[in-house]
Amino acid sequence: MQRLPRTQNDLRPDVVELAFGEPDPSLLPTDLVTSAAARVVPTLGRGALAYGRRPGPHPLREAVAARITDREGL
């Protein structure tokens, strides 16, 4: 059986792994999240639990739309 590669933690145990962006669950403000959810879920429904819409900067969207229009003849 082949030996698995060593992890970053094995190589440098003093380095904190931040790649996944997952904080220790004990640090999460569950009381605040529960309170906020109780206020917004009745109004927004499941949409309150989804990522928000991020369309990007308006000038960039206009430039992309113009380029597509020019190239595709839309």
C-alpha positions as CSV (number, residue, x, y, z in Angstrom):
1,M,0.0,0.0,0.0
2,Q,1.3,3.5,-0.9
3,R,1.9,5.9,1.9
4,L,-0.3,9.0,1.9
5,P,1.3,12.4,1.5
6,R,1.9,14.4,4.6
7,T,-0.4,17.2,5.4
8,Q,0.5,20.8,5.9
9,N,-0.3,20.3,9.6
10,D,2.2,17.5,9.8
11,L,4.9,19.6,8.1
12,R,4.1,22.9,10.1
13,P,1.9,22.3,13.1
14,D,2.4,25.9,14.1
15,V,0.5,27.1,11.0
16,V,-3.2,27.5,11.3
17,E,-5.1,26.1,8.2
18,L,-7.4,28.8,6.8
19,A,-8.1,27.4,3.4
20,F,-11.6,26.1,4.1
21,G,-12.7,29.1,6.1
22,E,-14.3,27.0,8.7
23,P,-14.0,28.4,12.2
24,D,-14.2,26.3,15.3
25,P,-17.9,25.7,16.0
26,S,-17.5,26.9,19.5
27,L,-16.8,30.4,18.1
28,L,-20.1,30.6,16.2
29,P,-22.7,33.0,17.6
30,T,-25.6,30.6,17.6
31,D,-27.7,32.8,19.9
32,L,-27.4,35.7,17.5
33,V,-28.0,33.6,14.4
34,T,-31.1,32.0,16.0
35,S,-32.5,35.4,16.9
36,A,-31.8,36.9,13.4
37,A,-33.3,33.8,11.7
38,A,-36.5,34.1,13.8
39,R,-36.9,37.7,12.6
40,V,-36.3,37.3,8.9
41,V,-37.3,33.7,7.9
42,P,-41.1,34.4,8.5
43,T,-40.8,37.3,6.0
44,L,-38.3,36.1,3.5
45,G,-38.8,32.3,3.8
46,R,-36.0,30.1,2.4
47,G,-34.5,33.1,0.6
48,A,-33.2,34.4,3.9
49,L,-31.0,31.3,4.2
50,A,-29.5,31.6,0.7
51,Y,-26.5,33.6,-0.6
52,G,-27.5,37.1,-1.7
53,R,-27.5,38.2,-5.3
54,R,-24.2,39.9,-6.2
55,P,-24.5,41.2,-9.8
56,G,-21.2,43.0,-9.7
57,P,-20.3,46.6,-10.6
58,H,-22.8,48.2,-13.0
59,P,-20.0,49.6,-15.3
60,L,-18.5,46.2,-15.6
61,R,-21.8,44.5,-16.4
62,E,-22.5,47.1,-19.1
63,A,-19.1,46.5,-20.6
64,V,-19.6,42.8,-20.7
65,A,-23.1,43.2,-22.2
66,A,-21.8,45.5,-24.9
67,R,-19.0,43.1,-25.8
68,I,-21.3,40.1,-26.0
69,T,-23.8,42.2,-28.1
70,D,-21.0,43.2,-30.5
71,R,-19.5,39.7,-30.8
72,E,-22.8,37.8,-30.9
73,G,-25.0,40.4,-32.6
74,L,-27.6,40.2,-29.9
